């Protein structure tokens, strides 16, 4: 499609939708800030009256505009090539590839590469590789081969990793969430963070509660029959990962196992929330549409609010359609701060 084939109204719609498919087809100049962006830029949208569209960066620069430091509009082709190259490398590798290794192959820094890859695919490189392995394992299993063959065929380094992966999957582990947690041991701690006191609780399968300004009582309410143990050695290791993820969300949350259980609809919503890349937001109607129930906007909002694991299931990335923050269980300042630190 050439520049003239689209109207400015269509371009503005693409900008509103942060449509990645339009990246490289035009750039959005913002007269008030003096910068130009790719259509999908994750930054807050400018007012329509301050926007002018240009076919490319050259045309925008000719009027004195500078490229946005956040979405790097002049790098679209380079980014696409980097992502294509990385996907080929991931698909062709027997072993999981380290982020640094993938980044080196594309000539980007690891942090930048992670951001570019996630923007294009909706998944971090690690999550992409994991999804690919899961898919291959499922295919192999359904063809009737033995489980262990399937595991090795799919490129896992060994059976323990495979089962570890499966257990960490949301919605597949329910032990602590039935009968008030009877028979389950839940380790927990309240730790000071830059967002205030944070409660973290976990079963042997993953984090089952993450919240702010709560203590043991909140856990007793949810898991009246569980054995609540403060601290613990293995739990400390997990706790450290959680604190690091909350304080510096650069590497995403995918590596931290979660143990939650909800209705099928709630779990579908929570899974969608986990797919929103850091630095981006969705509206409640986006989420309703993503789970195949475009009219269930209010129900999507309730499922969002019923999330037991704040931050790691990033319900803070859902905002109102008009761009205002909407609500947050632990207060808007925490939501605002989380979004701010994810905007890199
Ligand atoms: Zn931008």
py3Dmol code that shows the C-alpha trace and the ligand (Angstrom):
import py3Dmol

protein = """\
ATOM      1  CA  UNK A   1       0.000   0.000   0.000  1.00  0.00           C
ATOM      2  CA  UNK A   2       1.431   3.433  -0.818  1.00  0.00           C
ATOM      3  CA  UNK A   3       1.061   6.553   1.276  1.00  0.00           C
ATOM      4  CA  UNK A   4      -1.759   8.054  -0.788  1.00  0.00           C
ATOM      5  CA  UNK A   5      -3.888   4.906  -0.585  1.00  0.00           C
ATOM      6  CA  UNK A   6      -4.861   5.666   3.014  1.00  0.00           C
ATOM      7  CA  UNK A   7      -6.795   8.621   4.362  1.00  0.00           C
ATOM      8  CA  UNK A   8      -5.630  10.533   7.413  1.00  0.00           C
ATOM      9  CA  UNK A   9      -8.694   9.255   9.252  1.00  0.00           C
ATOM     10  CA  UNK A  10      -7.611   5.683   8.544  1.00  0.00           C
ATOM     11  CA  UNK A  11      -4.099   6.513   9.709  1.00  0.00           C
ATOM     12  CA  UNK A  12      -5.451   8.004  12.900  1.00  0.00           C
ATOM     13  CA  UNK A  13      -7.538   4.860  13.472  1.00  0.00           C
ATOM     14  CA  UNK A  14      -4.384   2.772  13.042  1.00  0.00           C
ATOM     15  CA  UNK A  15      -2.569   4.965  15.569  1.00  0.00           C
ATOM     16  CA  UNK A  16      -5.444   4.650  18.047  1.00  0.00           C
ATOM     17  CA  UNK A  17      -5.332   0.877  17.618  1.00  0.00           C
ATOM     18  CA  UNK A  18      -1.495   0.847  17.845  1.00  0.00           C
ATOM     19  CA  UNK A  19      -1.667  -1.298  14.706  1.00  0.00           C
ATOM     20  CA  UNK A  20       1.782  -2.851  14.254  1.00  0.00           C
ATOM     21  CA  UNK A  21       0.884  -3.868  10.698  1.00  0.00           C
ATOM     22  CA  UNK A  22       1.056  -0.182   9.743  1.00  0.00           C
ATOM     23  CA  UNK A  23       4.606   0.296  11.047  1.00  0.00           C
ATOM     24  CA  UNK A  24       6.823   1.265   8.150  1.00  0.00           C
ATOM     25  CA  UNK A  25       3.861   2.512   6.077  1.00  0.00           C
ATOM     26  CA  UNK A  26       3.780   6.005   7.548  1.00  0.00           C
ATOM     27  CA  UNK A  27       4.991   7.945  10.566  1.00  0.00           C
ATOM     28  CA  UNK A  28       3.051  10.143  12.969  1.00  0.00           C
ATOM     29  CA  UNK A  29       4.490  13.611  13.542  1.00  0.00           C
ATOM     30  CA  UNK A  30       3.512  15.412  16.730  1.00  0.00           C
ATOM     31  CA  UNK A  31       3.867  19.165  16.312  1.00  0.00           C
ATOM     32  CA  UNK A  32       3.748  19.991  20.016  1.00  0.00           C
ATOM     33  CA  UNK A  33       6.590  17.676  21.027  1.00  0.00           C
ATOM     34  CA  UNK A  34       8.587  17.894  17.792  1.00  0.00           C
ATOM     35  CA  UNK A  35       8.933  14.118  17.438  1.00  0.00           C
ATOM     36  CA  UNK A  36       7.647  11.497  15.045  1.00  0.00           C
ATOM     37  CA  UNK A  37       6.590   7.923  15.865  1.00  0.00           C
ATOM     38  CA  UNK A  38       5.725   4.668  14.220  1.00  0.00           C
ATOM     39  CA  UNK A  39       1.933   4.076  14.261  1.00  0.00           C
ATOM     40  CA  UNK A  40       2.154   1.464  17.016  1.00  0.00           C
ATOM     41  CA  UNK A  41       4.185   3.607  19.441  1.00  0.00           C
ATOM     42  CA  UNK A  42       3.205   2.658  22.993  1.00  0.00           C
ATOM     43  CA  UNK A  43       3.485   6.230  24.265  1.00  0.00           C
ATOM     44  CA  UNK A  44       0.374   8.131  25.290  1.00  0.00           C
ATOM     45  CA  UNK A  45      -1.535   9.320  22.228  1.00  0.00           C
ATOM     46  CA  UNK A  46      -1.234  12.988  21.275  1.00  0.00           C
ATOM     47  CA  UNK A  47      -4.277  15.126  20.524  1.00  0.00           C
ATOM     48  CA  UNK A  48      -5.496  14.612  16.961  1.00  0.00           C
ATOM     49  CA  UNK A  49      -5.169  18.326  16.188  1.00  0.00           C
ATOM     50  CA  UNK A  50      -1.410  18.215  16.881  1.00  0.00           C
ATOM     51  CA  UNK A  51      -0.738  15.279  14.563  1.00  0.00           C
ATOM     52  CA  UNK A  52       0.498  15.317  10.955  1.00  0.00           C
ATOM     53  CA  UNK A  53       1.220  12.153   8.967  1.00  0.00           C
ATOM     54  CA  UNK A  54       4.293  11.633   6.786  1.00  0.00           C
ATOM     55  CA  UNK A  55       5.181   8.803   4.394  1.00  0.00           C
ATOM     56  CA  UNK A  56       8.474   8.118   6.177  1.00  0.00           C
ATOM     57  CA  UNK A  57      11.125   9.406   8.552  1.00  0.00           C
ATOM     58  CA  UNK A  58      12.919  11.388   5.823  1.00  0.00           C
ATOM     59  CA  UNK A  59       9.808  13.449   5.150  1.00  0.00           C
ATOM     60  CA  UNK A  60       9.219  14.000   8.862  1.00  0.00           C
ATOM     61  CA  UNK A  61      12.826  15.036   9.510  1.00  0.00           C
ATOM     62  CA  UNK A  62      12.665  17.472   6.585  1.00  0.00           C
ATOM     63  CA  UNK A  63      10.129  19.471   8.595  1.00  0.00           C
ATOM     64  CA  UNK A  64      12.397  19.530  11.643  1.00  0.00           C
ATOM     65  CA  UNK A  65      10.852  16.629  13.576  1.00  0.00           C
ATOM     66  CA  UNK A  66      13.063  14.166  15.475  1.00  0.00           C
ATOM     67  CA  UNK A  67      12.558  10.366  15.754  1.00  0.00           C
ATOM     68  CA  UNK A  68      10.894   9.145  18.986  1.00  0.00           C
ATOM     69  CA  UNK A  69      13.456   7.566  21.300  1.00  0.00           C
ATOM     70  CA  UNK A  70      10.881   5.077  22.526  1.00  0.00           C
ATOM     71  CA  UNK A  71       9.556   3.475  19.326  1.00  0.00           C
ATOM     72  CA  UNK A  72      12.581   4.264  17.081  1.00  0.00           C
ATOM     73  CA  UNK A  73      10.476   4.765  13.936  1.00  0.00           C
ATOM     74  CA  UNK A  74      13.481   4.596  11.602  1.00  0.00           C
ATOM     75  CA  UNK A  75      14.300   1.037  12.704  1.00  0.00           C
ATOM     76  CA  UNK A  76      11.172  -0.744  11.461  1.00  0.00           C
ATOM     77  CA  UNK A  77      12.830  -2.780   8.700  1.00  0.00           C
ATOM     78  CA  UNK A  78      15.818  -3.590  10.867  1.00  0.00           C
ATOM     79  CA  UNK A  79      13.510  -4.733  13.682  1.00  0.00           C
ATOM     80  CA  UNK A  80      11.508  -6.973  11.381  1.00  0.00           C
ATOM     81  CA  UNK A  81      14.630  -8.627  10.071  1.00  0.00           C
ATOM     82  CA  UNK A  82      15.933  -9.129  13.599  1.00  0.00           C
ATOM     83  CA  UNK A  83      12.700 -10.812  14.695  1.00  0.00           C
ATOM     84  CA  UNK A  84      12.579 -13.060  11.618  1.00  0.00           C
ATOM     85  CA  UNK A  85      16.201 -14.057  12.195  1.00  0.00           C
ATOM     86  CA  UNK A  86      15.593 -14.781  15.883  1.00  0.00           C
ATOM     87  CA  UNK A  87      12.507 -16.902  15.199  1.00  0.00           C
ATOM     88  CA  UNK A  88      14.478 -18.967  12.700  1.00  0.00           C
ATOM     89  CA  UNK A  89      17.251 -19.430  15.283  1.00  0.00           C
ATOM     90  CA  UNK A  90      14.791 -20.453  18.012  1.00  0.00           C
ATOM     91  CA  UNK A  91      13.058 -22.919  15.698  1.00  0.00           C
ATOM     92  CA  UNK A  92      16.336 -24.413  14.539  1.00  0.00           C
ATOM     93  CA  UNK A  93      17.940 -24.834  17.953  1.00  0.00           C
ATOM     94  CA  UNK A  94      17.833 -27.991  20.059  1.00  0.00           C
ATOM     95  CA  UNK A  95      18.640 -26.126  23.239  1.00  0.00           C
ATOM     96  CA  UNK A  96      16.911 -23.022  24.595  1.00  0.00           C
ATOM     97  CA  UNK A  97      18.849 -19.967  23.376  1.00  0.00           C
ATOM     98  CA  UNK A  98      19.856 -17.319  25.895  1.00  0.00           C
ATOM     99  CA  UNK A  99      18.492 -13.838  25.359  1.00  0.00           C
ATOM    100  CA  UNK A 100      22.046 -12.496  25.111  1.00  0.00           C
ATOM    101  CA  UNK A 101      22.840 -15.024  22.404  1.00  0.00           C
ATOM    102  CA  UNK A 102      19.758 -14.101  20.348  1.00  0.00           C
ATOM    103  CA  UNK A 103      20.485 -10.415  20.809  1.00  0.00           C
ATOM    104  CA  UNK A 104      24.070 -10.858  19.632  1.00  0.00           C
ATOM    105  CA  UNK A 105      22.890 -12.559  16.430  1.00  0.00           C
ATOM    106  CA  UNK A 106      20.744  -9.523  15.631  1.00  0.00           C
ATOM    107  CA  UNK A 107      23.201  -6.846  16.735  1.00  0.00           C
ATOM    108  CA  UNK A 108      20.874  -5.445  19.409  1.00  0.00           C
ATOM    109  CA  UNK A 109      21.406  -5.126  23.138  1.00  0.00           C
ATOM    110  CA  UNK A 110      19.517  -7.829  25.086  1.00  0.00           C
ATOM    111  CA  UNK A 111      17.059  -5.348  26.623  1.00  0.00           C
ATOM    112  CA  UNK A 112      16.333  -3.677  23.318  1.00  0.00           C
ATOM    113  CA  UNK A 113      16.033  -6.976  21.482  1.00  0.00           C
ATOM    114  CA  UNK A 114      13.602  -8.308  24.088  1.00  0.00           C
ATOM    115  CA  UNK A 115      11.435  -5.198  23.641  1.00  0.00           C
ATOM    116  CA  UNK A 116      11.494  -5.415  19.815  1.00  0.00           C
ATOM    117  CA  UNK A 117      10.715  -9.127  19.794  1.00  0.00           C
ATOM    118  CA  UNK A 118       7.869  -8.749  22.277  1.00  0.00           C
ATOM    119  CA  UNK A 119       6.408  -5.830  20.336  1.00  0.00           C
ATOM    120  CA  UNK A 120       6.281  -7.921  17.160  1.00  0.00           C
ATOM    121  CA  UNK A 121       5.170 -11.302  18.480  1.00  0.00           C
ATOM    122  CA  UNK A 122       3.302 -10.476  21.684  1.00  0.00           C
ATOM    123  CA  UNK A 123       5.606 -12.890  23.543  1.00  0.00           C
ATOM    124  CA  UNK A 124       9.073 -12.576  25.016  1.00  0.00           C
ATOM    125  CA  UNK A 125      11.698 -14.708  23.217  1.00  0.00           C
ATOM    126  CA  UNK A 126      11.674 -17.153  26.159  1.00  0.00           C
ATOM    127  CA  UNK A 127       7.886 -17.430  26.148  1.00  0.00           C
ATOM    128  CA  UNK A 128       7.914 -17.855  22.381  1.00  0.00           C
ATOM    129  CA  UNK A 129      10.417 -20.702  22.626  1.00  0.00           C
ATOM    130  CA  UNK A 130       8.368 -22.306  25.401  1.00  0.00           C
ATOM    131  CA  UNK A 131       5.136 -22.046  23.400  1.00  0.00           C
ATOM    132  CA  UNK A 132       6.871 -23.586  20.415  1.00  0.00           C
ATOM    133  CA  UNK A 133       8.165 -26.494  22.519  1.00  0.00           C
ATOM    134  CA  UNK A 134       4.726 -27.032  24.089  1.00  0.00           C
ATOM    135  CA  UNK A 135       3.153 -27.072  20.672  1.00  0.00           C
ATOM    136  CA  UNK A 136       5.663 -29.595  19.359  1.00  0.00           C
ATOM    137  CA  UNK A 137       5.215 -31.751  22.453  1.00  0.00           C
ATOM    138  CA  UNK A 138       1.453 -31.728  22.022  1.00  0.00           C
ATOM    139  CA  UNK A 139       1.787 -32.689  18.372  1.00  0.00           C
ATOM    140  CA  UNK A 140       4.164 -35.531  19.175  1.00  0.00           C
ATOM    141  CA  UNK A 141       1.968 -36.817  22.005  1.00  0.00           C
ATOM    142  CA  UNK A 142      -1.140 -36.782  19.874  1.00  0.00           C
ATOM    143  CA  UNK A 143       0.652 -38.868  17.297  1.00  0.00           C
ATOM    144  CA  UNK A 144       0.901 -41.608  19.892  1.00  0.00           C
ATOM    145  CA  UNK A 145       4.605 -41.746  20.603  1.00  0.00           C
ATOM    146  CA  UNK A 146       5.820 -42.446  24.107  1.00  0.00           C
ATOM    147  CA  UNK A 147       5.915 -39.490  26.467  1.00  0.00           C
ATOM    148  CA  UNK A 148       9.675 -39.483  26.870  1.00  0.00           C
ATOM    149  CA  UNK A 149      10.222 -39.557  23.112  1.00  0.00           C
ATOM    150  CA  UNK A 150       7.870 -36.639  22.770  1.00  0.00           C
ATOM    151  CA  UNK A 151       9.812 -34.709  25.362  1.00  0.00           C
ATOM    152  CA  UNK A 152      13.137 -35.185  23.658  1.00  0.00           C
ATOM    153  CA  UNK A 153      11.704 -34.678  20.190  1.00  0.00           C
ATOM    154  CA  UNK A 154      10.284 -31.357  21.271  1.00  0.00           C
ATOM    155  CA  UNK A 155      13.685 -30.062  22.247  1.00  0.00           C
ATOM    156  CA  UNK A 156      13.497 -30.159  26.028  1.00  0.00           C
ATOM    157  CA  UNK A 157      16.719 -30.705  27.860  1.00  0.00           C
ATOM    158  CA  UNK A 158      15.126 -33.432  29.993  1.00  0.00           C
ATOM    159  CA  UNK A 159      11.933 -34.754  31.540  1.00  0.00           C
ATOM    160  CA  UNK A 160      12.147 -32.693  34.723  1.00  0.00           C
ATOM    161  CA  UNK A 161      12.039 -29.473  32.715  1.00  0.00           C
ATOM    162  CA  UNK A 162       9.021 -30.665  30.787  1.00  0.00           C
ATOM    163  CA  UNK A 163       7.001 -31.475  33.844  1.00  0.00           C
ATOM    164  CA  UNK A 164       8.248 -28.336  35.532  1.00  0.00           C
ATOM    165  CA  UNK A 165       6.883 -26.384  32.606  1.00  0.00           C
ATOM    166  CA  UNK A 166       3.514 -28.066  32.734  1.00  0.00           C
ATOM    167  CA  UNK A 167       3.083 -27.546  36.443  1.00  0.00           C
ATOM    168  CA  UNK A 168       3.790 -23.869  36.174  1.00  0.00           C
ATOM    169  CA  UNK A 169       0.978 -23.385  33.723  1.00  0.00           C
ATOM    170  CA  UNK A 170      -1.835 -21.262  34.959  1.00  0.00           C
ATOM    171  CA  UNK A 171      -5.097 -22.970  35.696  1.00  0.00           C
ATOM    172  CA  UNK A 172      -3.616 -26.440  35.618  1.00  0.00           C
ATOM    173  CA  UNK A 173      -2.861 -26.572  39.299  1.00  0.00           C
ATOM    174  CA  UNK A 174      -5.720 -26.290  41.708  1.00  0.00           C
ATOM    175  CA  UNK A 175      -4.622 -27.895  44.945  1.00  0.00           C
ATOM    176  CA  UNK A 176      -4.586 -24.846  47.195  1.00  0.00           C
ATOM    177  CA  UNK A 177      -7.735 -23.469  45.642  1.00  0.00           C
ATOM    178  CA  UNK A 178     -10.121 -26.294  46.562  1.00  0.00           C
ATOM    179  CA  UNK A 179     -11.537 -27.006  50.031  1.00  0.00           C
ATOM    180  CA  UNK A 180     -10.021 -23.833  51.489  1.00  0.00           C
ATOM    181  CA  UNK A 181      -6.524 -25.109  50.824  1.00  0.00           C
ATOM    182  CA  UNK A 182      -6.921 -28.303  52.883  1.00  0.00           C
ATOM    183  CA  UNK A 183      -3.710 -30.317  52.735  1.00  0.00           C
ATOM    184  CA  UNK A 184      -1.727 -27.500  51.079  1.00  0.00           C
ATOM    185  CA  UNK A 185       1.257 -25.730  52.601  1.00  0.00           C
ATOM    186  CA  UNK A 186       1.490 -22.054  51.730  1.00  0.00           C
ATOM    187  CA  UNK A 187       4.672 -20.128  52.422  1.00  0.00           C
ATOM    188  CA  UNK A 188       4.304 -16.389  52.712  1.00  0.00           C
ATOM    189  CA  UNK A 189       6.038 -13.148  53.590  1.00  0.00           C
ATOM    190  CA  UNK A 190       5.353  -9.442  53.744  1.00  0.00           C
ATOM    191  CA  UNK A 191       8.264  -7.458  52.335  1.00  0.00           C
ATOM    192  CA  UNK A 192       8.888  -3.730  51.983  1.00  0.00           C
ATOM    193  CA  UNK A 193       9.067  -2.556  48.355  1.00  0.00           C
ATOM    194  CA  UNK A 194       9.116   0.784  46.602  1.00  0.00           C
ATOM    195  CA  UNK A 195       5.358   0.306  46.161  1.00  0.00           C
ATOM    196  CA  UNK A 196       4.742  -0.285  49.864  1.00  0.00           C
ATOM    197  CA  UNK A 197       4.374  -3.495  51.862  1.00  0.00           C
ATOM    198  CA  UNK A 198       3.907  -6.430  49.505  1.00  0.00           C
ATOM    199  CA  UNK A 199       2.383  -9.775  50.469  1.00  0.00           C
ATOM    200  CA  UNK A 200       3.705 -12.759  48.526  1.00  0.00           C
ATOM    201  CA  UNK A 201       2.360 -16.280  49.123  1.00  0.00           C
ATOM    202  CA  UNK A 202       3.159 -19.468  47.242  1.00  0.00           C
ATOM    203  CA  UNK A 203       2.278 -23.134  47.152  1.00  0.00           C
ATOM    204  CA  UNK A 204       4.846 -25.661  45.948  1.00  0.00           C
ATOM    205  CA  UNK A 205       3.567 -24.932  42.456  1.00  0.00           C
ATOM    206  CA  UNK A 206       3.798 -21.189  42.295  1.00  0.00           C
ATOM    207  CA  UNK A 207       2.710 -17.813  43.576  1.00  0.00           C
ATOM    208  CA  UNK A 208      -0.914 -17.990  44.715  1.00  0.00           C
ATOM    209  CA  UNK A 209      -1.305 -14.481  46.114  1.00  0.00           C
ATOM    210  CA  UNK A 210       0.493 -11.207  45.496  1.00  0.00           C
ATOM    211  CA  UNK A 211      -1.041  -8.069  46.946  1.00  0.00           C
ATOM    212  CA  UNK A 212      -0.230  -4.812  48.692  1.00  0.00           C
ATOM    213  CA  UNK A 213      -1.007  -3.666  52.220  1.00  0.00           C
ATOM    214  CA  UNK A 214      -2.220  -7.101  53.306  1.00  0.00           C
ATOM    215  CA  UNK A 215      -0.997  -9.651  55.836  1.00  0.00           C
ATOM    216  CA  UNK A 216      -1.628 -13.120  57.139  1.00  0.00           C
ATOM    217  CA  UNK A 217      -5.360 -12.429  57.691  1.00  0.00           C
ATOM    218  CA  UNK A 218      -5.894 -12.043  53.950  1.00  0.00           C
ATOM    219  CA  UNK A 219      -4.419 -15.495  53.415  1.00  0.00           C
ATOM    220  CA  UNK A 220      -6.466 -17.046  56.235  1.00  0.00           C
ATOM    221  CA  UNK A 221      -9.575 -15.676  54.571  1.00  0.00           C
ATOM    222  CA  UNK A 222      -8.743 -17.252  51.218  1.00  0.00           C
ATOM    223  CA  UNK A 223      -7.121 -20.449  52.445  1.00  0.00           C
ATOM    224  CA  UNK A 224      -8.727 -21.158  55.857  1.00  0.00           C
ATOM    225  CA  UNK A 225      -7.710 -24.826  55.835  1.00  0.00           C
ATOM    226  CA  UNK A 226      -4.158 -24.436  54.511  1.00  0.00           C
ATOM    227  CA  UNK A 227      -0.986 -24.700  56.546  1.00  0.00           C
ATOM    228  CA  UNK A 228       0.442 -21.150  56.506  1.00  0.00           C
ATOM    229  CA  UNK A 229       4.202 -20.976  57.017  1.00  0.00           C
ATOM    230  CA  UNK A 230       6.029 -17.670  57.167  1.00  0.00           C
ATOM    231  CA  UNK A 231       9.281 -17.683  55.151  1.00  0.00           C
ATOM    232  CA  UNK A 232      11.153 -20.842  54.208  1.00  0.00           C
ATOM    233  CA  UNK A 233      14.325 -21.500  52.264  1.00  0.00           C
ATOM    234  CA  UNK A 234      12.929 -22.465  48.859  1.00  0.00           C
ATOM    235  CA  UNK A 235      10.289 -19.807  49.191  1.00  0.00           C
ATOM    236  CA  UNK A 236      12.995 -17.178  49.755  1.00  0.00           C
ATOM    237  CA  UNK A 237      14.500 -17.934  46.358  1.00  0.00           C
ATOM    238  CA  UNK A 238      11.111 -17.463  44.706  1.00  0.00           C
ATOM    239  CA  UNK A 239      10.452 -14.359  46.769  1.00  0.00           C
ATOM    240  CA  UNK A 240      13.688 -12.784  45.522  1.00  0.00           C
ATOM    241  CA  UNK A 241      12.620 -13.367  41.919  1.00  0.00           C
ATOM    242  CA  UNK A 242       9.237 -11.831  42.600  1.00  0.00           C
ATOM    243  CA  UNK A 243      10.729  -8.734  44.229  1.00  0.00           C
ATOM    244  CA  UNK A 244      13.156  -8.311  41.329  1.00  0.00           C
ATOM    245  CA  UNK A 245      10.327  -8.648  38.806  1.00  0.00           C
ATOM    246  CA  UNK A 246       8.206  -6.064  40.606  1.00  0.00           C
ATOM    247  CA  UNK A 247      11.027  -3.564  41.131  1.00  0.00           C
ATOM    248  CA  UNK A 248      12.592  -3.955  37.673  1.00  0.00           C
ATOM    249  CA  UNK A 249      10.109  -5.505  35.221  1.00  0.00           C
ATOM    250  CA  UNK A 250      12.578  -5.417  32.305  1.00  0.00           C
ATOM    251  CA  UNK A 251      12.822  -9.197  31.988  1.00  0.00           C
ATOM    252  CA  UNK A 252       9.117  -9.861  32.256  1.00  0.00           C
ATOM    253  CA  UNK A 253       7.359 -12.250  34.615  1.00  0.00           C
ATOM    254  CA  UNK A 254       7.165 -15.389  32.503  1.00  0.00           C
ATOM    255  CA  UNK A 255       9.831 -17.217  34.477  1.00  0.00           C
ATOM    256  CA  UNK A 256       7.854 -17.030  37.725  1.00  0.00           C
ATOM    257  CA  UNK A 257       5.378 -19.888  38.254  1.00  0.00           C
ATOM    258  CA  UNK A 258       1.830 -19.018  39.271  1.00  0.00           C
ATOM    259  CA  UNK A 259      -0.759 -21.160  41.012  1.00  0.00           C
ATOM    260  CA  UNK A 260      -4.255 -19.761  40.554  1.00  0.00           C
ATOM    261  CA  UNK A 261      -7.707 -21.147  39.935  1.00  0.00           C
ATOM    262  CA  UNK A 262     -10.818 -19.385  38.746  1.00  0.00           C
ATOM    263  CA  UNK A 263     -13.828 -19.989  36.575  1.00  0.00           C
ATOM    264  CA  UNK A 264     -13.087 -20.860  32.956  1.00  0.00           C
ATOM    265  CA  UNK A 265     -13.938 -17.267  32.013  1.00  0.00           C
ATOM    266  CA  UNK A 266     -11.723 -15.770  34.724  1.00  0.00           C
ATOM    267  CA  UNK A 267      -8.818 -17.981  33.730  1.00  0.00           C
ATOM    268  CA  UNK A 268      -9.275 -17.018  30.078  1.00  0.00           C
ATOM    269  CA  UNK A 269      -9.132 -13.347  31.078  1.00  0.00           C
ATOM    270  CA  UNK A 270      -6.058 -13.899  33.264  1.00  0.00           C
ATOM    271  CA  UNK A 271      -4.321 -15.700  30.404  1.00  0.00           C
ATOM    272  CA  UNK A 272      -5.030 -12.730  28.133  1.00  0.00           C
ATOM    273  CA  UNK A 273      -3.619 -10.366  30.749  1.00  0.00           C
ATOM    274  CA  UNK A 274      -0.385 -12.376  30.758  1.00  0.00           C
ATOM    275  CA  UNK A 275      -0.120 -11.795  27.008  1.00  0.00           C
ATOM    276  CA  UNK A 276      -0.090  -7.986  27.235  1.00  0.00           C
ATOM    277  CA  UNK A 277       3.530  -6.976  26.685  1.00  0.00           C
ATOM    278  CA  UNK A 278       5.160  -4.747  29.266  1.00  0.00           C
ATOM    279  CA  UNK A 279       4.891  -1.130  28.213  1.00  0.00           C
ATOM    280  CA  UNK A 280       1.518  -1.656  26.561  1.00  0.00           C
ATOM    281  CA  UNK A 281      -2.047  -1.424  27.813  1.00  0.00           C
ATOM    282  CA  UNK A 282      -5.402  -2.827  26.732  1.00  0.00           C
ATOM    283  CA  UNK A 283      -8.956  -1.694  27.387  1.00  0.00           C
ATOM    284  CA  UNK A 284     -11.581  -3.801  29.152  1.00  0.00           C
ATOM    285  CA  UNK A 285     -13.336  -4.251  25.802  1.00  0.00           C
ATOM    286  CA  UNK A 286     -10.057  -5.409  24.191  1.00  0.00           C
ATOM    287  CA  UNK A 287      -9.835  -8.150  26.823  1.00  0.00           C
ATOM    288  CA  UNK A 288     -13.497  -9.150  26.436  1.00  0.00           C
ATOM    289  CA  UNK A 289     -12.990  -9.405  22.665  1.00  0.00           C
ATOM    290  CA  UNK A 290      -9.743 -11.354  23.087  1.00  0.00           C
ATOM    291  CA  UNK A 291     -11.491 -14.080  25.094  1.00  0.00           C
ATOM    292  CA  UNK A 292     -14.200 -14.325  22.456  1.00  0.00           C
ATOM    293  CA  UNK A 293     -16.915 -12.517  24.448  1.00  0.00           C
ATOM    294  CA  UNK A 294     -16.927  -8.981  23.018  1.00  0.00           C
ATOM    295  CA  UNK A 295     -20.127  -8.066  24.886  1.00  0.00           C
ATOM    296  CA  UNK A 296     -18.876  -9.225  28.280  1.00  0.00           C
ATOM    297  CA  UNK A 297     -16.956  -6.032  29.020  1.00  0.00           C
ATOM    298  CA  UNK A 298     -18.216  -5.731  32.598  1.00  0.00           C
ATOM    299  CA  UNK A 299     -17.547  -9.419  33.293  1.00  0.00           C
ATOM    300  CA  UNK A 300     -14.016  -8.957  31.929  1.00  0.00           C
ATOM    301  CA  UNK A 301     -13.627  -6.042  34.331  1.00  0.00           C
ATOM    302  CA  UNK A 302     -14.791  -8.210  37.261  1.00  0.00           C
ATOM    303  CA  UNK A 303     -12.475 -11.063  36.285  1.00  0.00           C
ATOM    304  CA  UNK A 304      -9.671  -8.526  36.083  1.00  0.00           C
ATOM    305  CA  UNK A 305     -10.509  -7.369  39.600  1.00  0.00           C
ATOM    306  CA  UNK A 306     -10.722 -10.955  40.897  1.00  0.00           C
ATOM    307  CA  UNK A 307      -7.059 -11.491  40.024  1.00  0.00           C
ATOM    308  CA  UNK A 308      -5.229 -12.908  43.052  1.00  0.00           C
ATOM    309  CA  UNK A 309      -1.708 -12.383  41.811  1.00  0.00           C
ATOM    310  CA  UNK A 310      -1.159  -8.666  41.213  1.00  0.00           C
ATOM    311  CA  UNK A 311       1.687  -7.546  38.936  1.00  0.00           C
ATOM    312  CA  UNK A 312       2.603 -11.065  37.724  1.00  0.00           C
ATOM    313  CA  UNK A 313      -0.863 -11.344  36.195  1.00  0.00           C
ATOM    314  CA  UNK A 314      -0.684  -7.774  34.969  1.00  0.00           C
ATOM    315  CA  UNK A 315      -4.213  -6.494  35.532  1.00  0.00           C
ATOM    316  CA  UNK A 316      -2.595  -3.060  35.918  1.00  0.00           C
ATOM    317  CA  UNK A 317      -2.114  -3.066  32.120  1.00  0.00           C
ATOM    318  CA  UNK A 318      -5.856  -2.761  31.560  1.00  0.00           C
ATOM    319  CA  UNK A 319      -7.117   0.817  31.319  1.00  0.00           C
ATOM    320  CA  UNK A 320     -10.313   2.503  30.159  1.00  0.00           C
ATOM    321  CA  UNK A 321     -10.972   2.918  26.428  1.00  0.00           C
ATOM    322  CA  UNK A 322     -10.605   6.688  26.804  1.00  0.00           C
ATOM    323  CA  UNK A 323      -7.043   6.187  28.060  1.00  0.00           C
ATOM    324  CA  UNK A 324      -7.736   7.055  31.711  1.00  0.00           C
ATOM    325  CA  UNK A 325      -6.411   4.602  34.263  1.00  0.00           C
ATOM    326  CA  UNK A 326      -9.660   3.011  35.454  1.00  0.00           C
ATOM    327  CA  UNK A 327      -9.549   1.286  38.835  1.00  0.00           C
ATOM    328  CA  UNK A 328      -6.990  -0.742  40.748  1.00  0.00           C
ATOM    329  CA  UNK A 329      -7.481  -2.931  43.794  1.00  0.00           C
ATOM    330  CA  UNK A 330      -4.496  -1.397  45.599  1.00  0.00           C
ATOM    331  CA  UNK A 331      -5.024   2.224  44.563  1.00  0.00           C
ATOM    332  CA  UNK A 332      -4.232   4.186  41.444  1.00  0.00           C
ATOM    333  CA  UNK A 333      -0.772   5.441  42.541  1.00  0.00           C
ATOM    334  CA  UNK A 334       0.522   1.842  42.482  1.00  0.00           C
ATOM    335  CA  UNK A 335      -1.054   1.186  39.068  1.00  0.00           C
ATOM    336  CA  UNK A 336       0.403   4.401  37.712  1.00  0.00           C
ATOM    337  CA  UNK A 337       3.868   3.604  39.062  1.00  0.00           C
ATOM    338  CA  UNK A 338       3.787   0.047  37.637  1.00  0.00           C
ATOM    339  CA  UNK A 339       2.850   1.354  34.190  1.00  0.00           C
ATOM    340  CA  UNK A 340       5.490   4.060  34.420  1.00  0.00           C
ATOM    341  CA  UNK A 341       8.311   1.654  35.202  1.00  0.00           C
ATOM    342  CA  UNK A 342       7.211  -0.684  32.391  1.00  0.00           C
ATOM    343  CA  UNK A 343       7.301   2.068  29.814  1.00  0.00           C
ATOM    344  CA  UNK A 344      11.128   1.748  29.809  1.00  0.00           C
TER     345      UNK A 344
END
"""
ligand_1 = """\
1
ZN
Zn 7.153 6.850 19.601
"""
view = py3Dmol.view(width=600, height=400)
view.addModel(protein, "pdb")
view.setStyle({"model": 0}, {"cartoon": {"style": "trace"}})
view.addModel(ligand_1, "xyz")
view.setStyle({"model": 1}, {"stick": {}})
view.zoomTo()
view.show()
